[in-house]
Amino acid sequence: MAFAVPARPYDFILDPKHVALVVIDMQRDFIETGGFGDALGNDVSRLTKIVPTVAALIALFRARKLPIVHTREAHRPDLSDCPPAKRLRGKPGLRIGDVGAMGRILVAGEPGNQILPELAPVEGEIVIDKPGKGMFWGTGLQDTLAGLGITQLVFAGVTTEVCVQTSMREANDRGYECMLVEDATESYFPEFKAAAIEMIVAQGGIVGWATPLSVLENAFAEQVVHG
Ligand code: C5J
């Protein structure tokens, strides 16, 4: 039975039969020293702070046996799915494919490309390697979600204004109802996180909804039936 989750810009009507959790790119490359985020000059310690909140959100969905999708930003070892425009962008200390402290940067199978152990997928959960910022481009995720009858997506992960927002926008354009869990996402730039959330909920939820984890947990516990 669908129930209301208090959210911005208005209640999100969550239907447990059609919802999945999407955890974006909680991989060592973005969160630990020596990875891609660090090579780009970011303070990665900001991102580690959300790990317990993301773990609690995953636990909420696991306890109810609801589908969970984990994504990784990952390229093939031969980099055939990494356009030069991406690899050559900027002047990072290390580029995609270079060998860093945790193996080759953003390359599938390397230690740095793994999801943090605290958030590791368990059997039955969906893991998507995506070559872009968005989770649909170059992946088969849309067919997988369609096969499960998923029409609603709850989002968490990093970084808010890059891969999370891009994936939410891709999903929104594909007809999914999307809600971001505000304290289960983070950016290297606090002002970008705040702005991304405002952009998502503005204009009547032009991209989707946003709510904190405690509100979502409470809504799951109380399940105030909608309609
Ligand atoms: C970035 C991501 N920031 N997962 N990737 O390059 O947001």
Residues whose N, C-alpha, C, O or C-beta is under 5 A from the ligand:
A	BS01	C5J	D25 V158 T159 V162 C163
